Amino acid sequence: MKRALPILGLVVVAGIAGWAGLKFGERYNPMGWPPEQEAPRGLEVAREGDLAPPITLPDLHGEPRALSDWLGRPVLVNFWASWCGPCIEEMPLLDGFAQEQGAEGVQVIGIALDNQADVEAFLADLPVRYTILMDQPGPADSSVQLGNSRGVLPYSVLLDAEGRVLREKLGVFTRRELADWARLVE
């Protein structure tokens, strides 16, 4: 019995460590979707190299805006929500990047997967100078249409000047990654 106790202790510790690794090593998935969800049947989903599907969403004033409105220059589309900590961390970096790009560089569009009141309250505290569009999260939202099959935020997509998907990213950008994306479309 004295020999079995240390072995049992090691088994319990290993079990706890394994559970913790699975639990805390998972990707940040605030919407709680399955790891790889299937898009609803008939939903057009763009992958790298594809043209973005026709997406029209309201801006903060309720005016419909189509992604095609930004054709002619590359566009970084960033999906976020007011309750998403990593999104909040990333937004000042994206705002600075958008300003650095000027009139000829990459345009930045934020798409909030959130409700209007929370977004407006959030932006009153942390304003950004790029365009914000609104969408409701779900298995057929605009992020899914642009390849976000995991429901993870933040999620970003780089479109070329013709609206073709060049890159996708789950998670927060670094300054270097943004610079790399800008160089892709120079």
Number of C-alpha atoms within 10 A of each C-alpha: 5 6 7 9 10 11 11 11 11 12 12 12 12 12 12 12 12 11 12 12 11 11 10 9 9 10 14 17 15 15 12 10 14 11 13 10 13 13 17 11 7 6 14 16 20 18 18 16 13 14 17 23 18 12 14 17 18 15 19 16 10 11 11 13 15 15 18 15 8 17 16 12 16 26 26 24 22 25 26 27 24 18 14 15 13 17 20 17 13 18 20 15 16 24 17 14 20 21 15 11 13 10 10 10 18 26 24 23 22 22 24 24 22 17 14 18 10 14 19 14 12 15 13 10 8 11 13 17 13 16 13 22 24 26 20 16 17 13 19 18 17 23 31 24 20 26 22 28 19 23 25 23 26 28 24 25 25 26 29 22 17 15 22 21 24 19 16 19 17 18 16 19 20 12 13 9 12 15 12 11 17 19 11 12 16 9
